[in-house]
Amino acid sequence: MIDWITVWTVLFVSSVTIFAIMAVVVTIRGARDIKQLLRSIEKGDREDGQDSEK
């Protein structure tokens, strides 16, 4: 029979691993989104295609 220490160790390690992977993915995608945002602001592009100064 599996003892409880092993069960909780496996659960803890897998949870920390999943969290670490998600943190890396969110950081990379967030950085990409911020780059796109800054580039679009630099160009003066707007998503709705309208100028705010009319």
Contacts in CASP RR format, 6 or more apart in sequence:
PFRMAT RR
TARGET T0000
AUTHOR 0000-0000-0000
METHOD contacts of the structure
MODEL  1
MIDWITVWTVLFVSSVTIFAIMAVVVTIRGARDIKQLLRSIEKGDREDGQ
DSEK
40 46 0 8 1.000
46 52 0 8 1.000
END
